Structure formats: structure tokens, C-alpha cells
Amino acid sequence: MKNNLKLLVNELRPLDRLLRNKSGRYLHINEIHQIDPQTFSNLPRLERLYLHNNHIKRIPAGSFSAMPKLRKLRLDSNALICDCSMLWLVKMMAQHNDMYIDATCYQPARVTGMPLSIMEERDFECKIPEIQKDPEDITVNFGEAAMFTCVVTGDPTPDIIWLRDSNEIPIDGTRYEVMENGTLMLHDITDVDTGYFECMAKNPVGEVHSKPAKMTVQHKRDSANLQKAAPVFTVRPQKQFAKLDQSINFDCAANGHPKPHVAWLFNGERILLNERISIRSNGSIFIDDIQESDAGLYTCLAENINGKVNASATLEVMVPPTFILEPHNKTVRLGDDVEFICTAKGVPKPLINWFRNTLVLPLTENIILSNENQNLTILSVTADDEGIYHCRAENAEGYVEGSAFLTVENYEIIRPRIVLKPEDTDAYRESSVQLPCEIESEPPATVEWRKDGSYLDDSRKHSITIIGSLILHNLTLRDTGRYECSVFNEYGRDTASAFLTVKDRVIPGDEYVNIALTEATRDVDLAIERTMDELFNNNNTSKTDISRLYRITSFPNAPAREVARAAEIYERTLDKVRDFIQSGHKVTSAEPFLYQNVLSNQHLEVIARLSGCVAHRDKNECSDMCYHSKYRSYDGSCNNFAHPTWGSSLSGFRRILFPIYENGFSQPVGWNKDIKYNGFSLPSARLVSTSIITTDDISEDQQLTHMVMQWGQWLDHDLDHALPSVSSQTWDGVDCKKTCAYAAPCFPIDVPPNDPRITNRRCIDFIRTSAVCGSGMTSVLFGTLQPREQINQLTSFIDASQVYGFEKSVAEDLRDLTNENGLLRVGVTFPGRKPLLPTVGINGMDCRRNLDESNRNCFVAGDIRANEQIGLAAMHTIWMREHNRIAIQLKVLNPFWDGDRVYHEARKIVGAQIQIITYEHWLPIILGAEGIKQLGQYKEYDPNLNPSVSNVFATAALRFGHSMINPLLHRYDENFEPIAEGHLLLRHAFFSPWRLVDEGGVDPLLRGMFTTPAKLKTPTQNLNSELTEKLFYSAHAVALDLAAINIQRSRDHGIPPYTKWRQFCNMSEVNDFDDLAGEITDETVRNKLKELYGSVHNIDVWVGGILENQVEGGKVGPLFRCLLVEQFQRLRDGDRFWYENPSVFKPDQLRQLKETSLARILCDNGDNIDTIGENVFLLPEVQDGLVSCEDLPSMDLRYWADCETCGENGGLERAKRRARRDTETDDDILIDEARINGLEDSQHEMENTIASLKKRIEYLEETCKAD
């Protein structure tokens, strides 16, 4: 039987040595605060030691080294401080795998709750010892005392060992004594003490030696003839720290002739000696049983007949915290604000932390700590806030805790529930109808109604009653649709829906048209409803499926859904008509199948009107010329007054070449597996990816940083976002993730036999992109058959729509409309950082994939994909801050501007900055010198040029950047060392915005981007396997494959094959695979292409483009260079608000804008970035290394001062004085010089323009003469 010693529920402080030879020690649930290093030194047979549920903070090094048989050690439920002093225990655990140790960290905050067993040496921020002050040479008289001082730092605190002539000095406590601060004291000096002394500082991280100091012993007979000398200190008192009840010694020694007398002062007064305070024979003062009143200034006086000297040092008495003011119990009502106050004193000054119900209090937008954490404020209290709030005041000497209970006066909570639900209803045109939605909820819930996914507000057309029912007045046929009632509050939500069919009193058309339309509408709306329910109302688990987050970021908002839904209903109706009459035909461009042959124009108009397909054709009149002449619209419309929808959001992509669809107008190639192309079946997109695209090997680019890739993604999210299908289910209700059949909108990617990864499924799920009305099957409405065209959700212009949104409601939701400062909303701000993005509300996307990992939600930005990967979220944060930085300065310069003016001016500047960075700094790297030459210089706005993004640009050309993505995101601290959390695998970077909050903010990611090489694309290293084999691996039944998705998407969009685009770009004609040798030089790659495609004319455009050799000085092949140049010319020359258009900015403003650089913007808006590469797209080693942010040029916003308007509001001089006071300006002379230089530059530009015009006139005159 084991022998056990149980000491439960006691107050043992500290714990001294225990009895021998017991097999187990049960010391848990005691008041043990500290352990002496020798406590367990006499227990060599002990096997189990239970120290849990105590107050132990630190475990002295070596505490368990004398226990060779120890197998189980419990230290959990203590207040363990896991700093470097605990590193020895982690190393011991690593060396003894057979020992079970249960220990959890309490502090510091970054490791709170982390088991010690999973920690590694790199988790501790330890510092090797460092000598701050070396010992100095001294000369002492025979028989006197001497002192050597050695000041060291390190973490953990180093042990100091003294050496003489490289041999360790035996410390006997009589002649040799080491003080608490490490100082070596030598008494009764003899000749044998002569030599070189050095200190060695040592901790678990390493050791360091000081410089040796020489001690010379001088005999009194040698100094007998010395003249009388004033006192000189040989030992001065040193500042000391002491704990209560300890003892300390202030040393002081002086030489002189005659020998000086030593006395002491305390705070300037002669010290009073007593039983605790005494002066020793060597002149030192000894203080026993330290009290708090002993803290102060101690002065040593050395005096003889020839003079006197003094030296002082302070004593700081370390005092555990005590409360000045403790928190008190509070009772508040639900929704009120409450404040707890907790103040404490102690030495050193206590740090205050708050806990709720024993857990560290999380900082959220409604929980605010202020006044050095002494004030805790909780805004809008909810029932979840009720509980015990602990205030802990803590310093190195201990801690005190005070508690207060927060009671939230509440009523019985009833989760929102619809007790009377709406039902499917038929009604006649011009009548009224009421759809019930009676609820019970406590507290009261918000009731919202949607029609086909779009919010309904009170209007003349419809109203919501007090009890939640919806009343529709004066019904029209357009009111037909699915109506959904949603009720919600902070405790839950409930939804119910019904379909309202509005009938014409005289039903038009044949019966099968009405049946087809009704069934089509129900099919589409039910599929949309099921999809939305799956995406937004899935509350079954605490972990959010990452694939659901990915689909949410692509899912259309209400206006976009209306556009896509109309086309889906129209197309579905025509499908049903064809099925009903059993007369469907294969439609080709040579012999089109015309629905007009079986349906009259009247019937087609009915279908178009009832489906809503005609709604998208409404023309924007652009009547507000005061606004549209000066600022961009949110949705991009009215940029071109003659063609208002060019480049606008929710419009079709531009086609360069006629699309290739299998049935001529809508079905993608490969839909029918029996059809061959150029004698061969098309290969599976997955097979192409695994055979020729994916790579496990990664080479580093020797010139470019990973920021090149990140800017490409940032730019892409400004330009295009293809609108996906509004449903992820077939119209028969089958989820696209659960079927491998080709049934709209599902177009799964076939998994070939012997796939290297996927063995348990036949396909990877893939959903088609929605069509725009007037294309594909819906084109019959417009009298001629048009191929299916996809919708671009975003504006095509480079206008920072990813910052501000692509339509008015999104833009206004992002603005801070609580004042007239023109700012964007911000989220939480943490100490030492700048504001983060705001987070979503109760109806927003939920990013909390794993509540055990983090409970922080998604960020909100102008583009819904902001949370897609953490690097992108960092860019969104930087540009939100840049807008606000500019807006604040503009408001200072123009205090009379209202919020709208400030906002739009700042928005215009931000858009110009993105244009400049893209065209002046990024595109030259991508296109190379020849590509920039083809792009040409900006000349003027061309209103006849359509700037809309082309389908091939969005689907293939701009996706070249996928080949530059690294599988690892590097994260560096301010010293460019990896942060404690380490670098981040790409697979862990998706939908994890919480990492910006909890893992160092935006700076570590940005430093990694501008110092880490981009991935180098080679003929056999195209996309890294993180993107093709592990994309969302934890969320999908089959991990996605980005390369296969790119290929399948180009087929979905009907993009012609690679060789068609070679013809468009005037590249050499190819008829077999060897003809590709000029652009794809690797013979192995060409042979693999032949094996996959059979015919060179079957190669998918993205595959051919990505496999081309990169052009000289660029990062794309000749085909993608051609397509990029074609698009970027249009984006520049077809944009009325292009920054170089003379009507957009004044010449002085334009000159300032050209100082823009991404490096400057990162410096201005990072949390603490002060060193950076001047060109963040180039590696530091290929430019001038890293430079100080202060050396980078910056934009001077004084040129935006609105002098004309400010004259009307109090005078120009007052505005000038405000600008001088509130902005960083030079003196008046420098301002005048800047203005003169600006005028000279303008004059120089004008002279060049005149000279150019003269040359052109001369050329025209010569041409006329020749004719």
C-alpha cells in the first residue's frame, strides 16, 4: 500500500522541506504561495506529487531534480507565470517522456490557458544575459575591504558567479560575500587577493563573461609618506530593492589620510539607529526586518580633517498591492450601461486585470477598459454580461482580488418564435392582401419582411402592422413572389415564408405558359430559400464550415440576387415550356432554335414581365450633373454620359471574342461527354491540374516580394466579381455538393481514375455563374439569340470599390454618419494600435469557424471577400485607415466642408492612389518594358471606349497571380524576427480575421509581404499544392482545387480556347504542339499537353497562358500580356475620372498625387511600421535595403485647401492660420518657394505642350504640301 501525506485546506507559505520516502504527496487545495527550491530534495522515492488548486506562481529551477522516481506531477489550477523562469521545467518535460505533468499557464496573456506540455522553447521570449556594467580596476590598502560591481540583464534573471584569474571564487560568507544585487564584497584584503576578477552571468538561455578587472593591494608602509588626503570613495552605495521583512545592506567605503569617518543620513536627516538599523565596522549600514517606512534616500558621508564626500542611493521597498477602491455589486436593467471602478496601490505600481466568472475578460466593442484598466465599462448590457467580475491588482510582490456581482434585471427570456405563419396565397390584381406573421418574444424582437430576398420597408405599396403582419396594397402582377418574415433579437431568430401569386382577372396566354412560369418561379425561389437558409441560418454547430464562409463571400446581395433571379426564372420557364410541348431542338449558331416558333411575342413578354427580366434594362438618366460631373457614382454608372451603364456594377462582362457554348448559346463545353472537339474529348479540369499545373516544389523569386501577389488580389477585388448562381441546388432540390450530375446550376468537376488524392468521390462540386437577362435562353426576349453572358457585381473602374462598396446602400453602411467628418466606420482599437475594421452585425456573415479558437466575428468592408484570407483583410484595414487619415486632414484644412464633401474628396484621392500604384509601380513589373510600351502613355479621355472588364480578363488573364502565391505567409515583428505565433500556413489564413486581433495586428503580415520573396513560376512549378490539394481541406468532403476551378470557370463562361486568343493577339499560327515551342519551350510540358488535349486547338486559355514562358522583365507570357494591355488601356482611357484627366485634379494636386507609393501608405497606416523597402514590390536586397519611413516622400494635402469657399466663411487668412496650426507645415518662406516651384513646373509643362503642338502643325503642313 502506498503511503500518502494529505495536507488539505491549509495555509502553507512558504512550503519548506518535507519528510522522506513517501510514495505520494497530496498538497492540493491549500494556500501554498511559493516553494523553496529544496522543498522536495529529501524525497528520492516519491512517485506522485499533487500541488494543484493552490496559489503558486513560480517553480524555482531544479525543484524536482532530486526526485528520480517522480512519475506524476499536478500543478494545474495555480497562477503559474510562464515566463523564462519556467523554461527549465519545459526542458525537463521534454527529457522525461514517461512523466505525466499537468500544468497550465495563467500569465502572460498571450499564453493564458496553454498547457505547459505543448510549449516549446520558442514560445518563451527569453533573453541571453548581457553585461550592462563591467567591474572596474581598483587599488586597496592591505587589510581593508573592496567591492566589485557587475550589472547584468537577462530573462530569466541570470545567476552571477565570480571568478579570480579564471577560477571560481568560493563564497564562504566571511571574507568573500556576494550581495543580492550580485556585487562581490571582499573583506580583510591580503596579498593573495591580488589578481583579475570577472563576473559570469548565466541563465538557461546562455552565459556571458564580463571584462576582467584588476585589483592591486597596497601596503600601508608604502603610503606612510603620503601627504594628507581628503576622502575618496572606494565603494559607493547602490540602489536597492527589498521586500517586506527582508534584510538589506548598503555598502560604503572610503580611503583618505587620516582614515575617514563614515556616517549615514536618511532623507537628509541623521539616521536614527535602533535594534533594526545598525552601522557595521566597515562603514556599511544594515537594516533588518524591512518596513514600508524604510523606503527613501540613504546618504553615506565620509569625512576627515582634509574634507568630506557623500554618495547616495535609494531603497525601494516592494509592497504587495492593497485596494484603495474595490468594485461594488451593481444591478442594472437590460440594455443599460454599467461601470466598475478598481484602484490599488503598491510598489511597483500594480497592474489591474479584470476577469468574469474566473475567465479573462475579452475586449469587445461593448466592453471598454480605461484609466489604466481601473475603469471597466460595459455598454448595452445583455443577460450574458451577468456574473461575478473580479478585479485583480498584481505586481511582483503579490496580488489582491476584489469581486463584485453584476445583476441584470431581466424578464423571462422567450426566444423569438412565429406563432402564426404566412401561407401560400392567391390574389387578384388591384386588390389588397395581408400575410400574417404573429410572434412571441421577450425581449421584443425585430420583424423584417423580404420579397425574393430583398428587404421591404413601409411605403404606400406595403406596410407592416404592429403585430408583424405584412399588408400589400393595390397588387400588380409584379407583386408575385416569395415573401419571407424574419424575427430576431440577441437571443435567436425565426423565419417563415409563403408564396403570393397575383392573378390577372383575364389570365393571358395559353395554360402551359402560366403553369411553366408558376412552377419555374417556385422552383427558383425554393432553391434560393434553401440556399440562404443553409448559408445564413445554420446554427447547428459551434464551428462554421469554411466552405460555407467561402460561398457567403460570393453569394449575391439583394440587388444582385434580383438580377440573377430574373434570368434564372426566365430560363427555367422556357425549359419547362420546351418540356411541355416536347419540341426542344439543339440550337447552334448555324441553325438556331427559336422559341418564337412555339410562343407568340405576347407570351414571351408575359414571361419577361412576370420574371422581372425587363427590370434590369432600366436606363440611368444621369440627371444630377452637379454630382456626376465632379464625383463618381457608387455603382459606376454615368461615368460615360452617352453610355451610362458602361463599367457599372451588376452589368454583363464585355466580350472580345464570340463565346463557345456546346449548344451555341448557354451550355458549357464538356456538358455532353459524347461530344468531341477536334476529334478528342475534353480532359477533366482536375486531370489537367494534377498532370501539369500543381507542384510541391517551390522556388523563390530573386527580385520580387510577396506583396506583388497581394496587390494583384487587391486590384482584382476592385475590378471584378462574377455573380454566382443564386442557388447551390438544382431546381429539383439536390445540393450541388451531393451530386455529380450536370444539372443547372451544378457543373461538377470530374475526378479522373487514379487521382493522386481523391479516391472516395467522383467529382468536386462546382456551381455555374449566373447569367444576365438578355443572354443565353433569355435572349429570345430581345428578338435575337445571344450567347449566355455573366454578370460582374463590381464596377469595372479602378475606383477603390473594395474600400467603399459597389452600390449606395453598401457605401452608406460603411460610413460614419454620426458627424460631419466624412470618415469610414471603424471597429475596436487596441492599445498601441490603430483602429481595425468594423465587424458584422447580427444579420451579417459569421466568421467564428471555431468558438474554441476565437469568438471574433467577420470584418465589414466594401467587398464581401475581405475576410477570404488574412493578408487581404490587412490590406482592407490599411486602406480604411488611409481614407480616414486623408479625411481628417481635409477637414482640418476645410472646416466648413460638410461630411459628404470630405468623404467624396477623400474617396477621389484614394481611388487615384490605387491607380498610380497600379500603373506606375505594379504593372511595369508584370508586363515588362515591352508591355509598358504597348500600353502607352495617357493622352485623353476617350468616350467611345468601353472600359467594362472583359470576360477573358476576369476568368483567365488576371488569374496569372495564382502562380505567385506562397504556401506560407511570413509574419515579422518590429525587429524582423518571426512573431511568437510563428508564420502562417496558407490553409490557416482563410476566414481567420481574428488573427489580426489576437496575433499582432496588421504589421507582422505586411512586413512579411514586403520582405519575403514571391513564389517563382517555372515551367514545372505553376501553382503550389496548398492551392490544388488542400484548399478548404477541412470543410469540403473533397478539398477544392484552384487550378481546376480556373479551368472549369473558363468553360462555364464559354471562353474560346487558347489558340483563338493567339490569333486575336497576332501571335504566330499554330497547328500542332511543336508550333508552341516559341512560347512554351519545355518539351516535356508540350508533350503532356498533347497527351491531355489531343488537339492543340482544345487547350483551355488559362492553361495555355499560364504555361507560357514569361516575357523579358515581366511575370506573364505574351498572351496574357496582350490581354492585360488591352484591358488596362480601356480602364485608363475609358474612365472619365482617371487621375490624369485635367478635369479631375488641379495641376498642383496632381503633382502631389504622383508622390504616392504603397510604402508611404503602409508607413502612415500600419500600427508601428517605421522601416520599409522604398519599393515594396522589390526585395530589399535588390534596392537600397530597408529605409526609414521618414525618408519617403509624402503627399501634401494643403493643395486641397478650398480657398474660395473659406473666404465666404470667415476669411482666407483664418483658414491659413488653422492650416498652419493643425498640420505639419514649413515656414512662410518654404511655402512661397513651393508655390513658385509649382508655377515654374506648370510653365515648363506648358512650354513643352506648345513645342509639341508646333511640331504637329509643321508635320500637318508638310503632309498637305505633299498631297
Secondary structure as UniProt FT lines:
FT   STRAND          4..6
FT   STRAND          24..26
FT   TURN            37..42
FT   TURN            44..45
FT   STRAND          48..50
FT   TURN            61..66
FT   TURN            68..69
FT   STRAND          72..74
FT   HELIX           84..86
FT   HELIX           87..95
FT   TURN            97..98
FT   STRAND          100..102
FT   HELIX           109..111
FT   TURN            112..113
FT   HELIX           116..118
FT   HELIX           121..123
FT   STRAND          127..133
FT   STRAND          138..141
FT   TURN            142..143
FT   STRAND          146..148
FT   STRAND          151..155
FT   STRAND          159..164
FT   TURN            165..166
FT   STRAND          167..168
FT   STRAND          176..178
FT   TURN            180..181
FT   STRAND          184..186
FT   HELIX           191..193
FT   STRAND          195..203
FT   TURN            204..205
FT   STRAND          206..209
FT   STRAND          213..218
FT   HELIX           220..223
FT   TURN            224..225
FT   STRAND          229..235
FT   STRAND          240..243
FT   TURN            244..245
FT   STRAND          248..250
FT   STRAND          253..257
FT   STRAND          261..266
FT   TURN            267..268
FT   STRAND          269..270
FT   STRAND          277..279
FT   TURN            281..282
FT   STRAND          285..287
FT   HELIX           292..294
FT   STRAND          296..304
FT   TURN            305..306
FT   STRAND          307..325
FT   STRAND          330..333
FT   TURN            334..335
FT   STRAND          338..341
FT   STRAND          343..347
FT   STRAND          351..356
FT   TURN            357..358
FT   STRAND          359..360
FT   TURN            365..366
FT   STRAND          367..370
FT   TURN            371..374
FT   STRAND          375..378
FT   HELIX           383..385
FT   STRAND          387..395
FT   TURN            396..397
FT   STRAND          398..409
FT   STRAND          414..420
FT   STRAND          425..428
FT   TURN            429..430
FT   STRAND          433..435
FT   STRAND          438..442
FT   STRAND          446..451
FT   TURN            452..453
FT   STRAND          454..456
FT   STRAND          462..464
FT   TURN            466..467
FT   STRAND          470..472
FT   HELIX           477..479
FT   STRAND          481..489
FT   TURN            490..491
FT   STRAND          492..503
FT   HELIX           511..536
FT   HELIX           546..554
FT   HELIX           558..581
FT   HELIX           595..597
FT   HELIX           601..611
FT   TURN            612..614
FT   HELIX           615..617
FT   HELIX           625..628
FT   TURN            629..630
FT   TURN            634..635
FT   TURN            637..638
FT   TURN            644..647
FT   TURN            649..650
FT   STRAND          651..652
FT   TURN            662..663
FT   TURN            669..670
FT   TURN            673..674
FT   TURN            678..679
FT   HELIX           685..688
FT   HELIX           689..693
FT   STRAND          694..695
FT   STRAND          699..705
FT   HELIX           707..719
FT   TURN            731..732
FT   HELIX           736..738
FT   TURN            744..745
FT   STRAND          749..750
FT   TURN            753..754
FT   STRAND          763..764
FT   TURN            773..774
FT   HELIX           777..782
FT   STRAND          790..792
FT   HELIX           801..804
FT   HELIX           808..814
FT   TURN            817..818
FT   TURN            831..832
FT   TURN            842..843
FT   TURN            851..853
FT   HELIX           864..867
FT   HELIX           870..893
FT   TURN            895..896
FT   HELIX           899..916
FT   HELIX           917..922
FT   HELIX           923..935
FT   TURN            943..944
FT   HELIX           951..955
FT   HELIX           957..964
FT   STRAND          968..969
FT   TURN            974..975
FT   TURN            980..981
FT   STRAND          984..985
FT   HELIX           986..988
FT   HELIX           994..998
FT   TURN            999..1000
FT   HELIX           1003..1011
FT   STRAND          1013..1016
FT   TURN            1019..1020
FT   STRAND          1023..1024
FT   HELIX           1025..1028
FT   TURN            1032..1035
FT   HELIX           1042..1052
FT   TURN            1053..1054
FT   HELIX           1058..1064
FT   TURN            1065..1066
FT   HELIX           1073..1078
FT   HELIX           1083..1093
FT   HELIX           1096..1098
FT   HELIX           1101..1107
FT   TURN            1112..1113
FT   HELIX           1118..1133
FT   TURN            1136..1137
FT   TURN            1139..1140
FT   TURN            1142..1144
FT   HELIX           1147..1153
FT   TURN            1154..1155
FT   HELIX           1158..1165
FT   STRAND          1171..1173
FT   TURN            1176..1177
FT   HELIX           1180..1182
FT   TURN            1183..1184
FT   STRAND          1186..1188
FT   HELIX           1189..1191
FT   HELIX           1197..1200
FT   HELIX           1203..1208
FT   TURN            1209..1210
FT   HELIX           1212..1222
FT   HELIX           1228..1266
//
